[in-house]
Amino acid sequence: MAGKTVKSEASTSSSSGNSDNNRGETVVSDCGRRKSSCGYCKSTASTSVSHGLWAHSITVDDYQELLDRGWRRSGSFLYKPEMEKTCCPSYTIRLRATDFVPSKEQQRVSKRMQRFVDGTLDVKSVETRKDPGVSASACGEASSSGTKKSLSNKNKEKTVGDHITYYLSEQVDNMIRTWSESGQFPCSVQLPKASVKKVSQAKRKLLVEGAEDLMYSSNIAFQIAATIRQAQSIAKDASQSAEDNPLSPKIIAEKLAASLDQLANTNGLAIRACNGHINFYTAATKVSSNEDSHIALGAQESATERKDFSLRLSPVHPQGKRRRLEIRLKRSSFDPEEFALYRRYQIKVHNDAPDHVSEISYRRFLVDTPLVPVQPSGDSRVPPCGFGSFHQQYVIDGRLVAVGVIDILPKCLSSKYLFWDPDFAFLSPGKYSALQEIGWVKENEVRCPSLQYYYLGYYIHSCSKMRYKAAYCPSELLCPLRYQWVPFDVAKPLLDRKPYVVLSDFVLLQNGESSQPLVSENVMEVQGDENHDEDSNDVLIDDEVEMTEPESESSDDDSGSDSFDQTSVEIENGNVSEILIGLNGSRLRYKDLRRAFVPEESYLESQLHRYKRVVGEKLSERMVYSLG
């Protein structure tokens, strides 16, 4: 897409040469069966049933295999719905990226973003049609050489210089809002809007030597300091100087100027704080008296004009495109700007109470990860960014507008969560990010052939809000018993009749394979934890529920809950002697530990049987079952 750049900060300059044999180890603690209320059907009773594991660490290979057995993660908590018992059966859904066929609606989403980047999208019209509550000021006017008429209709009186001060004011306002939402300013105080004004030639001449490059200035720091003091009734301490006061204009201006440094780099400005003022300087040492005429508003400009002035409302693109869209991939880590966006998203879109959107819960849900990172190996076994947990940032003209939380694994990109700026809802950021993630898999399959699939989390047919995932087709659902992938078109009519189905039974019947006895639906292996899907996107991650593992109710003592007939479908036998145990830093097989227990009375052994059934024989012998 023109006007879009993709950056990856995930990989390091030097390759670590990881091989499959030195990707770390998986260490888990068994949380057992859990029961809780359901975030999908909104049941207040403990109707959501699942099995939980706490992952101290997990290799990307082991997590890939767990995904292919119906597991997901929320932070470091792994969970698997017990499909036969839970209120909302959740089927893992995936898509082969190279087979993806976008629908007309999905194509419209891509085209809308392209037009927005080009500057040819009638933002006001889209906002009125899509979301009357969307703020037009966040998006700016959609102008380019082909849309000057709509720009002039908005305000024919506005000069080019007015547009620059308006743009700079918006950027300062965005930073103030970010600070306020992250708690650096009292969130209960209504702060004034920033106003950046052009410094006249006469005033420039009165300033000290070297100030001839000063172009614009704002006194917003004085207004913020006064508003906060008045709202909080803070009386100045006679012993505290204005410079030491954390609410002083000087301190506020210096912090804002430092935070706006990225804006300076993007637009060719130098931004400095001076005695409480935020000043904007040109990069040139000398500015002509008609400098405003050289500032680009998305229209094409001559080479001479580009040399005369460096300030841009947005970077200039071919064909006069106004906006710059960057997609940045970075390793999962806490970022204050991301948290401020997440907080705004949860409060505005999900109507969460501000007190419930804390940094601790955000870190636990979307930042903390047990995945052991794998650095690029320089060959086709690992993509250039490596494997692990990532945040994919969507940045428009230097402003963070969306963040996708994803896991990149040996076979797939697994989409976990998306949060976005409500002001940009008209661009359908959920759908757009899903399309970008599918495109990312296509692109990187060339470099890493094993990386072929896009996992969209859980598909919940009984929850109408979660059915949108089937729109990314042709998709497959995971059979909850045999762990075979079944085309969605085959599964849908079955799920229309009942929420829980052993999907592979019907595939076997279609293929005429009757040598293996079909399984009655009450002969199911126990599966496990809460219904928290880690989605993919659009209305998308709007429907994902944060895992509340610590509050869920353990039900491991539920007698009879594990009783089911032994059939040929059950891959695992009753032998748990080869399960890998972690105890006091040592690693040993359960058979070597068993002599310390009486098998007939061993609670641990019954736990291990249940654990082996939910993770499978191979993983039970490879992952470390921690006993402390």
N, C-alpha and C positions, 0 to 999 in steps of 0.2 A: 504494500500500500504506500502510495506517495505520501510524504509527510510523516511517516512512521519510522521510528528507529527502534531497534531491539538491542539492549545491552545486557551483558551477563557479568555480574560481579561475583558469581558463585565459584568459579574455578580460579585456582592460583596460577601464577606464572610458571611454576615448576610442577611437573607431574610427579606424583608419589609412586607411580608404578604399582598400584594395588593389584593384587590378584584375588581370585575368588577364595583363596585359602587364608588370606590375612585381612578379612573384612571385619574382624572383631568377633564377639560372641553375643548370643542372646541370653539374657538373664531375666526371668519372670517370677513373680509371686502370684500364687493362685488365690483369687478372690472368691471363687466358687460361683454358685448360682445366685443371681440377684433379682429382686423384684422391686419395681418402682411405678410411679404414675407415668402416664404416657404423654409425650409432647405432641403426638400426631392426632390421636383421637380425643385428646384432652381429658382422658379418664383420670379421675382423682384417686381411684383405687389402685392397688398395686397389681396392675394387669400387664405391665411390660416385664417380660421374663427373659433373662439372658445370662450368659456366663462371662465373668470378668477376669482379666489378668492385669496385674500392674507390671509394666515393662521397665526394668531398670536400664536395660539396653536391648537393642534388637538390630540384627543385621538386615540389610535391605533384601537379601535373598530369603531370609526367614519370614519377613513381613510380606513379601510377595506371595509366598506359599500360604500364609494365613489369610490374605485377601482372597485367594482362590479356594478357601474353605469357609468363606462367609464372614470373616472377621473385619473389623474396622478399628480405628483408634480415635480417641479424643485426648489430645495431649499425650501423656504417657499411659493412659488407661486404654486397654484393648477390650473389645466386647464383641460378642456374637449372639444374636437373637436366638432364643430357643423357639424355633419356628412353629412347632406344633402347639406350644402353650401360650405364646405371647399374643397380645390383642391385635397387633398390627404386623403380620409377617413381612419381613424386609429381605428382599432378594438383591444380591449383588448384581449390578448391571454394568456392562462394559460395551465398548464399541471398537471395532478394528478401524483405525484411523484412515487407512487407505481405501476402505470401503465406504466411507461416509459420503452421503449424498445430501447436501443442504436443501432444506425446504424453501419455498418461496419467502416465507416469513424470515427465515434465517438469512437469506440473501438480502432481504430488505434491511435487516439490522446492519450487515456489513456495509451496504451502500450508504445507509444513513450516517454511519461513522465516517465514511470516506468523504461525504459531502460536508460534514461538520469540520473535518480537518481541512478540506479544500476552502472552506469559507462560503460555500454555496447553499448551505442548509438554512432554510427560513426557521431559525430557532424559535421565534415568537409563535409562529404557526404551529410548530410541533408541540411546544409546551401547552398551548391552549387545547390541542387535540388530545395529547397524551396525559398530561398532568398539570392541571391549572395551578398547583401549588409550587411548581418548580420556579426557582429564582432565575430570572433572565440575567441578572447582574453577574452571576457566577460564570455564565457562558460567554458573555460579551456579545457584541453584535456580529452576525454572520456576514462578513463583508469580504470582498475580493474585487478584482478587476471586473468580474461578471456580475457583482451585486452592489455596485456603488449606488444604484438607485434606491435600494432598500435602506442603505446606510443614511443617505440624504433625507429619505422620508422620515427617519426616526428623529433627526434633528438637523435641519438644514442650516441652522445658525451655528452649529458646532464647528470650530476650527480644528485643524490638525493638532495644534498644541493642546486643545481641550481634551482630545481623545487620549493624548499621552498622560496628562495629569489624572484623567479618569482611570486609566489602566493602572497607573502606579498606586493610586488611592485604593483600588480594588485589591492589589497585591498586599498592601499593608493591612487592609481589613482582614484578608484571609489569614495572615499570620497572627493577628490579634485574636481572631476567632479560634485558631488552633491552640493558642496559649490558654485562652479561657476554658476551652473544652478539656484541656489536659490538666487544669487545676492551677496553672501558674498565676492566673487572675481569678478573683472570686467569681464563681459562675453565677451567683445571684445578682451581680451588679450589671446593669445595662450600660455597656460601654459606648462612648460616642463613635461615630463613623469617622474614619480618617479622611483628611483632605490634604492632598498634595498640590502645592501651587507653584507656578513658575516664578522664578526670581527675576525681577526686572533688571535691565541693563544698568539703570541708575543705581540700584542697590548693590549690584556686583562691584561697581567702581568704588563704593564706600567700604568694601570689605578688605580684609588684609591681603597682602600680596600672596599670590598662588590661588586665590579664590575665583579667578576669572573663569574657571571651568564649572563653577556651581550653576546648575540649571534649574533644579527644583528643590523644594523644601517642605517639610511638614512639622507642625508643632503638636501632633497628636499625643506625644508623651506627656505634655503638660495637661492636656484635657483628661487623659486616663488617670493620671495621678490625682487630679482634683476630684474627679468623679468617685474614685475609690475612697479617698479620704472623707468625702462628704457622706457617702453611703454608709461607711463603717464608723462614722463620727470619730475619726482618729485625730487626736490633738497632737500637734507637734511637740515632741519632747525637747525642752530647751537645751538639753545636753547632747541632742542628736543633730548633727549637721545635715543639711539637705543632701550632701553628697553621700553620706552614710545611710540615709533613709532608703530602705529597699523599695519604697513606693515613690521615690523621687523621680522627677522627669529625666534627670541625667542617666540614672540607672536603667530606667525603662527604655530610653532612646538607645542606649548602648546595646541592650539585649536585642531589641528589635532590629537594629542595624546588623548585628552579627547573624541573626536568623535569616535576614534578607540577603545574605551574601550570595546565595545561589541565584537569586533574581539578578544580581549584579552581573554574574558570570554569563547568564543567559542573554541579557540585553545590552551588554557592553557598557554598563554603568559602574561607577565607583560609589558605594554607599557608605557614609560615615556619620557617626553621631557627633554633634558639636553643641555642648551646653544645653542638652535637652532637645535639640532639634535633630531631625533625621534629614540629612542632606544628600542629594543625588548629583553626582558630578559626571561629566562626560569623560570618556577615555582619552579624547584628543586634548592637546595642550592649548589649542586655540579654536574658537567656535565662531563661525560667521554670524552676522546679524540676522540672516534669514535661515537659521539652522532648522527651524520647524518644517520648512518646505521639503527637507530631505528625509523626513521620517516616513518609513514605509508602513502602510496600513493594509498590507496584503496585496497591493497592486505591484506590478513589476516596476523596477526602477533602473535607471541607467547606471553604468559603471562609475561615472563621475559622482553621482549622488551617493553611491555606496562608500566611496572614499571620503566624502565630506562629512558623513555623520554615521555613528556606529549604533545608535539606539534603535531598537526595533520593538514594536508592540509584541511581535512574535518572530521567530526566525523566518527568514524569507525562503520559500520553497519554489521549485519550478512551477510554471503556470500560475504564479501568484497565489499560492496556497498560504493561508494565514496562520494556521496552528501547527504546532509540533507535537505529535504523539510519540511518546517513548514507552517502551515496555522493558522494564528492568527486572532481571532475575537475580535474587540475592539469597544467601543462606538464611534460614530461619533465625531471627534474633530480635530482641526488643528494640523498637524504634518509636520514639515519642510521637512523631508525626503520624505513624500508622495507628498508634493507640488512640490519638485524638480523632482520627477518621472513624475508627471502629466504634468509639464511644458515641459519636454523632449519629452514625448509622443505626446503632442499636436503639438509641433514644428516639430518633425521628422515624425510622422505618418499623421497628418492632415495638415501639412504645414502652421500652424498658424504663424502669425508674432509674434516674441518675445514680442513686446510691447503690444500685445493684450492678452497675457497670464499672467494676473496679479494675485496677491494673493487675491485681493478683489473679482474678478470674480470667482476665484476658491472656496473661502469660500462661496460665495452666491450660487454657483451651486451645490457643492458636500459636503460641511461641515455643513452649516446652515440647521437646520431641525426644523419644528414646532411640530414634534411628541413628545408627553409627554412620557418619558421612563417609562416602567413598570419593576420592579425588580422581580426576581424569587420568587414564592410564596411557594415553597416547595411541591407543589402538581402538579397534571396533568393539571392544567389550564394554566400554564405558563412554557415555556421551561427553562432549566437551565441558559441560557444566558439572559432571560428576553425578553421583546418586545421593539421595538424602531428602531432607525437608527444606522447602524453599518458600519464599514470599515473592510473588510476581507482581510488581508495581506497575500501574498504569498512570502515566504522568502526562498532562496536557499543559503545554507552555509553562513547565516548571511546577505545576500544581498537582499534587497527589489526588487522584480522583477515584481510584479503586485498588484493592489488594486481593489477589487470589492466593490462598494458602494451599500448597500442593506438596505431594510426595512424588519424587521421581525415582522409579524402581527399575529393576532389570527388564521387566516386560511391559511397563506401563507408566503413564502419568496418572496418578490418583488425585482427583480433585477433592479437596477437603472442605473449604469454606471460601466465601467471597463476601467482602464488605465494600461499600462504595458511598460516594458523596451523593446525598439525596438530591442535590442541585442538578445532577447529571442523570437522573432517572430516565429522562426522555431518550437517552441513547441506549437503553436496555443493556446496562453494563453486564448483567448476568449472562445473557445470551451471547453478547459479544465476547466475553472472556472465555466462554465454553468453546466458541469457534476458534479463538486464538490458541487455546490449549490443544485442540484437535490438530490445528495446523502445526503446532510445535512438535507433536508426536510424528506427524508425517515428515517434517523436515529432518528430525533427528534419527528417524529409522534408517536413513541413508548412512549416517555415521555410526549408528549402533543398531544392527539388524534385529537384535532381540527385543528392542523397544518398539512395540507395535500397537499397543492398546491404550485406550482412554477409559479410565474407570470413573463412573459418575456417582459412586457411593451406593446407596440403597434405593431400590425401586419399591414403593409401597402402593400396591394396586388398590388397597382398601382406603387409602388417603388420597382424595382427588387432587390436593395441592402438590402431591409428589409425582403425579403421572406425567408431568411435562418432560421428564427425563427420556421417555420413550420417543420424543420428537427427534432425538438425535439417533438416526437410524442408518443402516440396519444394526440393531443392538441385540445383545444376548443376555439372558438371565441365568444365574447359577442355580442348578438343582440343589436343594438343601440337604439331599440325602447322599447322592452319588458324586456330587461336585462335578457334574458335567455341564457344559454350556449349551443352553437351549435357545434357539432363535425366538425373539420376542413375539413374532407373528404366530408361532406355535403356542407359546405360553399364554398369550392374552385371552383367547376364548376359554381356556381352562380357569384362569383367574377371575374371569367374569362370573363364573359359577360359584367359586368358593375362594376365600383368601389364601388358604394353604393347600398347596398341591405338590406332590412328588413329581416334578416336571419330567424327569428322565423316564418314568414309567411309560409316558405317552410317546416319547421318542422311540423307545424300544418296540412298542406296539406298531408304530408307523413303519419301522424298519423290519418288522416281522421277526424280531429277536425275542423269542419266548423261552429260550433255554434257561435263562436266569429267572427265577421266580420273582414276580412283582411283589412289592412290599405294601402291606396294608398301612394305612396312614396312622395307625396307632403304634407302629413299630418304628419309631424314630430315634435316632441317637440324640442325646441331650445336647442342646446347643446353648446358648447363653446369654449375655447381658442385655443391657438396656437398649431401647430403641433410640438410638441417636445416630442419624445418618450423617455422614460427612459428605455433603453433597458436592455438587458441581456448580451449577449456577443458574441464575436468573431470578425468577420468583424464587428461584433456586435456593440459594443458600439462605434465602429468607425463611425457608421451611426447616432448616436444620436446627436441632435443639442441642444446646450445650450439655455435654455429659455431666450428670450430677452424681457421679459414682459414690462419693462419700456419704450421700444422703440416702442411697438406695438400701433396701432391706435384704439382708442375707437370708437365704432359705436353704442352706445346705443340709439342715436337719430335717428337711421335708421328707418324711418317710415315704417310701414307695415312689418317689419322684424319678428314680433311676431305673425302675423296673421295666424291662421290655424284653421281648422275645429275642433269642439269639438266632440270627438268620445269616444266610450266605452273603447278604448285602453288607453286614458289619465287617469291615476290612480288618479292624483291630481285634486281636484275640485277647484272652484274659491275662496274658503275661505282661507284667509291668516291671520285670526284673532289669530291663535294659534302660529304663528311664534315667536320664542324667540328673543327678542331684547336686545342688550346691549347698555346702554346709561349712560355716566358719572359714570361708575362703578356699575350701578344697572342692574338688570335683570327683565324684565317684558314682558308679552305677547303683541303682537301688538294691540289686542282688547282694552287693557288698555291704550294704547298710542294714539289710533286712534282719540279720541275726540279732539286732538290738531290739526288734519288735516281735510281738506274738501275732502272726498273720491273721488268725481268726478274730482277733480283737483290735486289729490295727485300723484306727481311723485314718491314718496317713495312707494306708494302702487303698482304702475305698476312695479317697481323694484322688489318688494317682490313676485309678481305673477311670474315673470321670474325666480327669485331665487328658488322658490318652485318647479318649473318645472324641473330645472336642478339638484337639489340635492334630490328631493323626499320629500314627506309629512313627513315621520318619522324623517329624519335628519333636516328638516326645523324647527321642533318643539323641537329638542334636541340641535342642535348647536346654538351658540350665534351669531346673525347677528349684528355686531358692527356698531353703528352709531357715535362712538367716545367717 
